[in-house]
Amino acid sequence: MTEAKALGINISQSCDQFLRELVRNERERRWQQDHADFITAYNQTVADEGLPLDSWRWF
């Protein structure tokens, strides 16, 4: 901590930022885990049938 202070690093701000990122990553991981079956099924549908409304794309 002494070195961080000497370098002008705001420790509490750094900890808050780290915790926000940690929470965001954990929420994302849990969402992906909770929806893994749907994601797999959707990816398989896209692989089999292509993207929805793909025939309407002009680019």
C-alpha positions as CSV (number, residue, x, y, z in Angstrom):
1,M,0.0,0.0,0.0
2,T,2.8,2.4,0.7
3,E,4.2,2.0,-2.8
4,A,0.8,2.6,-4.3
5,K,0.3,5.7,-2.3
6,A,3.8,6.9,-3.3
7,L,2.8,6.4,-6.9
8,G,-0.3,8.5,-6.4
9,I,-2.7,5.5,-6.9
10,N,-6.1,6.1,-5.2
11,I,-6.5,2.7,-3.4
12,S,-10.2,3.0,-2.6
13,Q,-11.0,4.1,-6.1
14,S,-8.9,1.2,-7.6
15,C,-10.6,-1.3,-5.3
16,D,-14.1,0.0,-6.3
17,Q,-13.2,-0.2,-9.9
18,F,-11.9,-3.7,-9.5
19,L,-15.0,-4.8,-7.6
20,R,-17.3,-3.3,-10.3
21,E,-15.4,-5.2,-13.0
22,L,-15.5,-8.4,-10.9
23,V,-19.2,-8.2,-10.4
24,R,-19.8,-7.4,-14.1
25,N,-17.8,-10.4,-15.1
26,E,-19.5,-12.7,-12.7
27,R,-23.0,-11.5,-13.8
28,E,-22.0,-12.1,-17.4
29,R,-20.6,-15.6,-16.6
30,R,-23.8,-16.6,-14.7
31,W,-26.0,-15.2,-17.5
32,Q,-24.2,-17.3,-20.0
33,Q,-24.4,-20.3,-17.8
34,D,-28.1,-19.8,-17.1
35,H,-28.8,-19.4,-20.9
36,A,-26.4,-21.9,-22.3
37,D,-29.1,-24.2,-23.6
38,F,-30.8,-21.4,-25.5
39,I,-27.6,-20.1,-26.9
40,T,-26.6,-23.6,-28.1
41,A,-30.1,-24.1,-29.7
42,Y,-30.0,-20.7,-31.3
43,N,-26.5,-21.2,-32.7
44,Q,-27.6,-24.6,-34.1
45,T,-30.7,-23.0,-35.7
46,V,-28.5,-20.3,-37.3
47,A,-26.1,-22.9,-38.5
48,D,-28.9,-25.0,-40.1
49,E,-31.1,-22.2,-41.4
50,G,-29.0,-19.1,-41.6
51,L,-29.7,-15.8,-39.9
52,P,-33.3,-14.6,-39.4
53,L,-34.3,-12.1,-42.1
54,D,-31.0,-12.8,-43.9
55,S,-32.8,-12.8,-47.3
56,W,-33.8,-9.2,-46.6
57,R,-30.3,-7.9,-46.2
58,W,-29.0,-5.8,-49.1
59,F,-25.4,-5.4,-47.9
